[in-house]
Amino acid sequence: MREFLLFDFGSEIGKSGIERQYNRWLTGTAGSLQFLVDSSGRSIETVGEVPSVPGNSLRLTIDLDLQAVSELGLEGRKGAVVALDPRNGEILAMASAPTFDPNQFAAGFREADWRALNTDPASPLLNRATQGAWAMGSVFKPIIGLAGLQTGVAGPEFTAHCAGGLNYEGHYFRCHKRGGHGTVELVKAIAQSCDVYFYQLGAKLGIDVLERYARLAGLGDRTNVDLPDEVSGLVPSVRWKVRKSLQPWHPGETVVVSIGQGAMSVTPIQAAHSIGGLAMGGVWHQPRLVSDRQMREINPDYDSPRPRTVAIDEEHLTTLREAMWQVVNGFGTGRQGRLSGIDVCGKTGTSQRVSNELRIKSGRADFEDDAWFVGFAPCSKPEIVVAALLENAAHSYYAAAVVRDVLQVWLLNRPAATLTDGSKTLAQSPERQL
């Protein structure tokens, strides 16, 4: 690897994660001594010395309290949690489970221990936050809602009657609620996560429009977080399928993608990034673990990456915020994410690994559905967005509870808003803003 060519054999270097990303900044320069020796190789005197230069310190944007509660929420589970500030992209917490002890790599492995770690089916060496991609399920629905609103398809007159499923192109696509949701419009469809509404909306929009808005929200591409080996996930399209399999795209595939299933896959950091930018009104900041201030110390020529912006109609943004407020605080599917003292908006997601029939028939734990929740607060002026993925957790309310706990710690540490009344300054808890 070219990046390590300047290091001597046996040097300790960062091989993964943040230590690899900023290896040159963290690594100092080894010193040396020159000795005069006799014919037997015995040292007679020191004739020269080059002092060593210690490496530099690196301050991350990680908040210790949020990181601790994120890791506690993943204890005994497989999954990931990512919390970031959508106003600047700074990552406040990033946790992946199961994990490993990095000290083992510095001390050296026995062959058996390395083999056990490397072949563990739970993949502890995988940073699930940036290197693993899963179907995001219904967390995708606000983005589909945005596509419908911006194109004029999902206006107030567009409703769907959900009786528990939809016959489309000779196939029956079930809703997660067997009895159906009745007649729903966009806000209720997002709040109660009605699949039938989004089957119909997705079919009207078509796969290429779905792909365009998914990519607009940052899906299908790396976020360019300052970590190595980030994966891009996948947003399918007609062109993608033809290139991959030389097969045409079928309308039924669009229906499946419209609820975040099928060939589509995202990373947890993408989920936080995409919903965070949507919550900000169409402003997506590049996620990073090192602040601008620290980066300017590392590289005086550093130029802050500009956020990616997209014009979103304010009325459409209000509709989506109302829907995601209802998910948590009203009649929606994410009530486990509710907090006293501040409004939380969010979206639940449950994504299938296999068909329901195979999952029930097999009884295998690793066939259980994955659980997602992405939440942000405060709803009208977001300061934090948190995404949680729990593999095989079966129900999204488990992920919502993890996000709630992270937001609870953030709320406790958040400075109280103040009101000035004449000569008095009163501490005030944040009220509902919508």
LUMNU-962341 format. One record per residue (C-alpha): residue number from 1; x, y, z. Coordinates in steps of 0.5 Angstrom, whole numbers. Example, Ala and Ser with C-alpha at 12.3 -4.5 7.8 and 13.67 -1.06 7.14 Angstrom:
LUMNU-962341
{1, {25, -9, 16}} {2, {27, -2, 14}} 
end
This chain:
LUMNU-962341
{1, {0, 0, 0}} {2, {3, 7, -2}} {3, {1, 10, 4}} {4, {5, 6, 8}} {5, {12, 6, 4}} {6, {15, 12, 8}} {7, {15, 7, 14}} {8, {20, 3, 17}} {9, {19, -5, 17}} {10, {16, -6, 24}} {11, {13, 1, 25}} {12, {6, 1, 29}} {13, {1, 4, 24}} {14, {-6, 5, 24}} {15, {-9, 0, 19}} {16, {-17, 1, 20}} {17, {-22, 6, 22}} {18, {-20, 13, 24}} {19, {-13, 11, 26}} {20, {-12, 9, 19}} {21, {-15, 16, 16}} {22, {-11, 20, 20}} {23, {-5, 16, 21}} {24, {0, 21, 18}} {25, {-2, 26, 23}} {26, {-2, 21, 29}} {27, {4, 18, 28}} {28, {11, 21, 30}} {29, {18, 21, 27}} {30, {22, 15, 30}} {31, {29, 18, 33}} {32, {36, 15, 32}} {33, {42, 14, 35}} {34, {49, 13, 32}} {35, {54, 9, 36}} {36, {62, 8, 35}} {37, {63, 1, 36}} {38, {70, -3, 36}} {39, {71, -9, 32}} {40, {67, -14, 37}} {41, {61, -9, 36}} {42, {61, -6, 43}} {43, {59, 1, 43}} {44, {65, 6, 45}} {45, {61, 12, 45}} {46, {55, 16, 42}} {47, {57, 20, 36}} {48, {50, 23, 34}} {49, {43, 23, 36}} {50, {36, 25, 32}} {51, {31, 26, 37}} {52, {24, 23, 36}} {53, {18, 27, 35}} {54, {11, 25, 38}} {55, {5, 24, 34}} {56, {0, 30, 34}} {57, {-7, 29, 38}} {58, {-13, 28, 35}} {59, {-20, 31, 38}} {60, {-26, 28, 35}} {61, {-33, 31, 35}} {62, {-36, 25, 38}} {63, {-40, 26, 45}} {64, {-38, 21, 50}} {65, {-44, 21, 53}} {66, {-48, 20, 47}} {67, {-43, 15, 45}} {68, {-44, 11, 51}} {69, {-51, 10, 51}} {70, {-51, 8, 44}} {71, {-46, 3, 46}} {72, {-50, 1, 51}} {73, {-57, 0, 47}} {74, {-53, -5, 42}} {75, {-50, -9, 48}} {76, {-52, -16, 46}} {77, {-55, -14, 39}} {78, {-52, -14, 32}} {79, {-53, -7, 29}} {80, {-51, 0, 29}} {81, {-52, 7, 32}} {82, {-50, 14, 28}} {83, {-52, 20, 31}} {84, {-50, 27, 28}} {85, {-51, 34, 28}} {86, {-55, 36, 21}} {87, {-53, 43, 22}} {88, {-46, 42, 20}} {89, {-45, 34, 19}} {90, {-41, 33, 26}} {91, {-42, 26, 28}} {92, {-44, 26, 35}} {93, {-44, 18, 36}} {94, {-42, 12, 32}} {95, {-43, 5, 35}} {96, {-43, -2, 32}} {97, {-44, -9, 35}} {98, {-41, -14, 36}} {99, {-34, -11, 37}} {100, {-27, -13, 38}} {101, {-22, -11, 43}} {102, {-17, -7, 39}} {103, {-11, -8, 44}} {104, {-11, -15, 41}} {105, {-8, -12, 35}} {106, {-2, -8, 38}} {107, {0, -14, 42}} {108, {-1, -19, 37}} {109, {-5, -25, 36}} {110, {-5, -32, 36}} {111, {-7, -36, 30}} {112, {-13, -39, 33}} {113, {-15, -33, 36}} {114, {-14, -29, 29}} {115, {-18, -35, 26}} {116, {-24, -35, 31}} {117, {-25, -27, 30}} {118, {-24, -27, 23}} {119, {-29, -33, 21}} {120, {-34, -31, 27}} {121, {-41, -31, 23}} {122, {-43, -24, 27}} {123, {-37, -21, 23}} {124, {-35, -16, 29}} {125, {-29, -13, 25}} {126, {-35, -10, 20}} {127, {-36, -3, 22}} {128, {-44, -4, 21}} {129, {-45, 4, 21}} {130, {-41, 5, 14}} {131, {-39, -2, 12}} {132, {-45, -6, 12}} {133, {-52, -4, 8}} {134, {-59, -7, 9}} {135, {-66, -5, 6}} {136, {-68, 1, 10}} {137, {-75, -1, 10}} {138, {-81, 4, 11}} {139, {-75, 9, 13}} {140, {-75, 11, 6}} {141, {-82, 13, 6}} {142, {-81, 20, 7}} {143, {-77, 21, 1}} {144, {-82, 17, -3}} {145, {-87, 22, 0}} {146, {-82, 28, -2}} {147, {-82, 25, -9}} {148, {-89, 25, -9}} {149, {-90, 32, -7}} {150, {-85, 35, -11}} {151, {-88, 32, -17}} {152, {-95, 34, -16}} {153, {-97, 27, -15}} {154, {-98, 26, -8}} {155, {-103, 32, -7}} {156, {-108, 33, -2}} {157, {-113, 29, -7}} {158, {-108, 23, -8}} {159, {-111, 18, -3}} {160, {-111, 10, -3}} {161, {-116, 5, 0}} {162, {-112, 0, 4}} {163, {-115, -7, 5}} {164, {-109, -10, 7}} {165, {-106, -11, 1}} {166, {-106, -9, -7}} {167, {-107, -13, -13}} {168, {-102, -11, -18}} {169, {-99, -14, -25}} {170, {-102, -21, -23}} {171, {-98, -21, -16}} {172, {-101, -19, -9}} {173, {-97, -15, -5}} {174, {-99, -15, 3}} {175, {-99, -9, 8}} {176, {-96, -10, 14}} {177, {-103, -9, 17}} {178, {-107, -15, 15}} {179, {-114, -11, 17}} {180, {-112, -5, 13}} {181, {-111, 2, 14}} {182, {-118, 4, 11}} {183, {-117, 11, 6}} {184, {-111, 14, 8}} {185, {-107, 21, 5}} {186, {-100, 22, 5}} {187, {-99, 24, 13}} {188, {-103, 18, 15}} {189, {-99, 14, 10}} {190, {-93, 16, 13}} {191, {-95, 16, 20}} {192, {-98, 9, 20}} {193, {-93, 6, 15}} {194, {-99, 4, 10}} {195, {-95, 0, 5}} {196, {-101, 0, 0}} {197, {-101, 8, -1}} {198, {-93, 7, -2}} {199, {-94, 1, -7}} {200, {-99, 6, -11}} {201, {-95, 12, -10}} {202, {-89, 9, -13}} {203, {-92, 6, -19}} {204, {-95, 12, -21}} {205, {-88, 15, -20}} {206, {-84, 10, -23}} {207, {-77, 7, -21}} {208, {-73, 12, -25}} {209, {-76, 18, -21}} {210, {-75, 14, -14}} {211, {-68, 13, -16}} {212, {-67, 21, -17}} {213, {-70, 23, -11}} {214, {-67, 17, -7}} {215, {-60, 20, -10}} {216, {-62, 27, -8}} {217, {-63, 25, -1}} {218, {-56, 22, -1}} {219, {-57, 15, -2}} {220, {-54, 10, -7}} {221, {-47, 14, -6}} {222, {-42, 14, -1}} {223, {-43, 20, 4}} {224, {-35, 21, 4}} {225, {-35, 21, 12}} {226, {-27, 21, 14}} {227, {-27, 14, 15}} {228, {-24, 9, 10}} {229, {-28, 3, 6}} {230, {-34, 6, 7}} {231, {-39, 3, 2}} {232, {-44, 6, -3}} {233, {-50, 2, -2}} {234, {-55, 1, -8}} {235, {-61, 5, -11}} {236, {-63, 0, -17}} {237, {-66, 3, -23}} {238, {-68, 1, -30}} {239, {-61, 2, -33}} {240, {-58, -1, -27}} {241, {-62, -8, -28}} {242, {-60, -8, -35}} {243, {-53, -7, -34}} {244, {-53, -12, -28}} {245, {-57, -18, -31}} {246, {-59, -16, -38}} {247, {-66, -17, -36}} {248, {-72, -11, -37}} {249, {-74, -8, -31}} {250, {-81, -10, -28}} {251, {-87, -6, -26}} {252, {-87, -10, -20}} {253, {-80, -9, -18}} {254, {-82, -1, -17}} {255, {-88, -3, -12}} {256, {-83, -7, -8}} {257, {-77, -1, -8}} {258, {-83, 4, -6}} {259, {-83, 1, 1}} {260, {-75, 1, 2}} {261, {-74, -7, 0}} {262, {-72, -11, -6}} {263, {-65, -9, -9}} {264, {-64, -3, -5}} {265, {-59, -2, 1}} {266, {-57, 3, 5}} {267, {-52, 4, 11}} {268, {-54, 7, 18}} {269, {-50, 13, 16}} {270, {-53, 14, 10}} {271, {-60, 13, 13}} {272, {-58, 19, 19}} {273, {-55, 23, 13}} {274, {-61, 23, 8}} {275, {-67, 24, 14}} {276, {-62, 29, 17}} {277, {-62, 33, 11}} {278, {-69, 33, 9}} {279, {-71, 35, 16}} {280, {-66, 41, 15}} {281, {-70, 43, 9}} {282, {-66, 40, 3}} {283, {-59, 42, 6}} {284, {-54, 36, 7}} {285, {-47, 37, 10}} {286, {-42, 32, 9}} {287, {-41, 27, 16}} {288, {-34, 28, 19}} {289, {-31, 26, 25}} {290, {-26, 31, 26}} {291, {-28, 39, 26}} {292, {-27, 44, 21}} {293, {-22, 47, 27}} {294, {-18, 41, 28}} {295, {-18, 40, 20}} {296, {-14, 47, 19}} {297, {-9, 45, 24}} {298, {-8, 38, 20}} {299, {-8, 42, 14}} {300, {-7, 49, 13}} {301, {-10, 49, 6}} {302, {-16, 45, 8}} {303, {-23, 48, 5}} {304, {-29, 46, 9}} {305, {-34, 42, 4}} {306, {-40, 46, 2}} {307, {-46, 43, 3}} {308, {-51, 40, -2}} {309, {-57, 44, -3}} {310, {-64, 42, -6}} {311, {-70, 47, -6}} {312, {-76, 44, -3}} {313, {-82, 47, -3}} {314, {-84, 50, 5}} {315, {-91, 47, 4}} {316, {-88, 40, 3}} {317, {-83, 40, 8}} {318, {-88, 42, 13}} {319, {-93, 36, 11}} {320, {-87, 31, 12}} {321, {-85, 34, 19}} {322, {-92, 34, 21}} {323, {-92, 26, 18}} {324, {-86, 25, 22}} {325, {-88, 28, 28}} {326, {-95, 24, 28}} {327, {-90, 18, 27}} {328, {-88, 19, 34}} {329, {-93, 23, 38}} {330, {-99, 22, 35}} {331, {-102, 16, 32}} {332, {-96, 13, 29}} {333, {-92, 7, 29}} {334, {-86, 10, 33}} {335, {-89, 12, 40}} {336, {-83, 9, 43}} {337, {-79, 15, 41}} {338, {-83, 20, 44}} {339, {-80, 24, 50}} {340, {-82, 29, 55}} {341, {-80, 36, 54}} {342, {-78, 36, 47}} {343, {-81, 34, 40}} {344, {-78, 28, 36}} {345, {-80, 27, 29}} {346, {-78, 20, 26}} {347, {-79, 14, 22}} {348, {-80, 7, 23}} {349, {-78, 1, 19}} {350, {-78, -6, 19}} {351, {-74, -10, 13}} {352, {-75, -17, 11}} {353, {-69, -21, 10}} {354, {-73, -27, 7}} {355, {-80, -28, 5}} {356, {-85, -28, 11}} {357, {-87, -35, 9}} {358, {-80, -38, 9}} {359, {-78, -34, 16}} {360, {-84, -37, 19}} {361, {-83, -44, 16}} {362, {-75, -44, 18}} {363, {-76, -41, 25}} {364, {-69, -39, 24}} {365, {-67, -33, 28}} {366, {-62, -30, 23}} {367, {-68, -30, 18}} {368, {-72, -25, 23}} {369, {-73, -18, 20}} {370, {-69, -12, 21}} {371, {-71, -6, 25}} {372, {-70, 1, 24}} {373, {-71, 8, 27}} {374, {-69, 15, 25}} {375, {-71, 21, 29}} {376, {-69, 28, 30}} {377, {-70, 34, 34}} {378, {-73, 39, 35}} {379, {-78, 38, 30}} {380, {-78, 45, 27}} {381, {-70, 46, 28}} {382, {-66, 40, 28}} {383, {-60, 40, 32}} {384, {-59, 32, 32}} {385, {-61, 26, 28}} {386, {-60, 19, 30}} {387, {-61, 13, 26}} {388, {-61, 6, 29}} {389, {-61, -1, 26}} {390, {-62, -7, 30}} {391, {-61, -14, 26}} {392, {-66, -19, 27}} {393, {-70, -15, 32}} {394, {-76, -16, 28}} {395, {-80, -10, 31}} {396, {-78, -3, 30}} {397, {-80, -1, 37}} {398, {-74, -4, 39}} {399, {-70, 1, 35}} {400, {-74, 7, 37}} {401, {-73, 6, 44}} {402, {-65, 6, 43}} {403, {-66, 13, 39}} {404, {-70, 15, 45}} {405, {-65, 14, 50}} {406, {-59, 17, 46}} {407, {-64, 23, 45}} {408, {-66, 23, 52}} {409, {-58, 24, 54}} {410, {-57, 29, 49}} {411, {-63, 33, 52}} {412, {-61, 33, 59}} {413, {-54, 36, 56}} {414, {-57, 41, 52}} {415, {-57, 48, 54}} {416, {-64, 50, 56}} {417, {-67, 56, 52}} {418, {-67, 63, 55}} {419, {-73, 68, 56}} {420, {-71, 75, 57}} {421, {-77, 79, 61}} {422, {-74, 86, 63}} {423, {-69, 85, 68}} {424, {-70, 77, 69}} {425, {-67, 72, 65}} {426, {-71, 65, 66}} {427, {-69, 58, 64}} {428, {-74, 55, 60}} {429, {-75, 48, 57}} {430, {-76, 47, 50}} {431, {-83, 47, 48}} {432, {-86, 44, 42}} {433, {-84, 47, 35}} {434, {-88, 44, 29}} 
end
